[in-house]
Amino acid sequence: MSDVPGFSSEIYAAAQRASMPDFARWQQMVRATGGCAEPIRLQGRRITFDASLDVLDVYRTADEPTGYLLTACGNRRASRCPACAEVYRDDTYHLILSGLRGGKGVLEDVSGHPRVFATFTAPSFGAVHARREKNGKALPCRPRRDNPLCEHGRREGCLARHEEGDPQIGQPVCVDCYDYPGAVLWNAHAGELWRRFTQALPAVFARRLGITRAELRRRLRLSYAKVAEYQARGMVHFHAVIRLDGPDGPDAPPPDWATVPVLTAAIREAAEAVSVGVPADRPSFVARWGNQLDVDPIYVSTSVEGIGDQRVASYIAKYATKGAESAGTVDRPVRKVEDVAFLDVTEHARRMIYTCFVLGDRTEYRLVPLRRWAHMLGYRGHFSTKSRHYSTTLGALRQVRADYQAERSRQRRGLPDPGERQTVTVGEWRFAGSGYRTGEAFWAEIARQRIATARKLAREQAWQEPPD
């Protein structure tokens, strides 16, 4: 049948899988994972008993038609698992938004605290192609008078009007002029540069007030949430929500003198002051922030000016599920330098990956794991982080979801209410594999699309319904 024109081997395998006796139960498991692209197969058992050690419920994967249980992989990357990335994106959205307008354990008064949306970029390491526009109309990329040539005999300008999605965007105008070692080392130390900024910002406030850091903590607390994003040129930059609170965090109002202009000025001063020397003893390279630092006030979504809080939360949540693959590289580690030549990446990304391997062998950079993070173009930091008192946590959001699922499971299995009869559940599980077998990915993708559509319709309906 697979030889019939128009009937691919994938569809034939999917049809065979659908004819198996365990298919209905397998579909239930896939839907329970949300349509995960790389589910984990588990084997084992779970036993529930009460205080008198009477067994109330027993579950064994040996009794399943499939012989195993599926659970979601939990990967945040949309390129690896769209289903789990969607859950991570939703959680991040609510985490950010609760720190802007309240909810999830944060008082609504936090919406009146001074807060800004700041974007920290890398400096230039060489000219790259870019899309420039005015009033929605594309402009020449890099117009230059008299078409000058660089020292390698290439034109320094570019008169092309790049459209959105043009693969040339972000690629160097001259690869020999581009400072690849500097770009890779900056990415590798961007996380440390951010850490030093978060340390310098309170110091700036204390210095401006003429008080100690300890005294500042008794008057003011700075909270933040940030996400990393790759530019088309392969450089990391950070988007951050930075907020001023009282000494007790989001539930306490900041001092009257703590305003958005004061916060903006302090951010610019701290960003300009911090740097990271590489290597630390006798630095041959110093990482600093780029000149392009955007700091914009955040207003409530109903405001007619500034950046709306809901828009900020959506923007940060969107990039929390992306990685270096958005800059033309891969989303998995590169183990050997011999593999770099065969990667399906842009030539610019390939040169940055090669540079990671070359610098990784040099003695002065032995403490920087460039080879390990070559697929990330050198960046080795977290993609999304927040200060302790910014808002709720991803763990708390996941626990609420887990408790809800546990309650539904208790009711479905007919177990007693915990308030009436105490029960204990113990489990014994082992890893039995991951991913899908032949013919299964087709049905899993259909399940994911149906779940995604249902969630989208539920959101649209919630937005249209008037509040109580």
Secondary structure, DSSP 8 states (H G I E B T S, - for coil): -TTSTT--HHHHHHHHHHTSTTHHHHHHHHHHTTS-SS-EEEEEEEEEEETT--EEEEEEGGGSSSSSEEE------TTT-HHHHHHHHHHHHHHHHHHHH-BTTB-GGGGGS-EEEEEE----SS-B---EEETTEEE-SB--TT--B-TTS-BS-B-----TT-TTTTSBS-TTTS-HHHHHHHHHTHHHHHHHHHHHHHHHHHHHHT--HHHHHTT-EEEEEEEEEE-TTS-EEEEEEEEEEBTTBTTS---TT--HHHHHHHHHHHHHH--EEESSSS-SEEE---S-EEEEEEE-TT-SSSEEHHHHHHHHHHHTT--GGGGTS-SS----GGGGGG-SS-HHHHHHHHHHHHHHTSGGGTTS-TTTTGGGTT--S-SEEE-TTSS--HHHHHHHHHHHHHHHHHHHHT---TTTS-EEEEEEEEEEEES--TTHHHHHHHHHHHHHHHHHHHHHHHHHS---
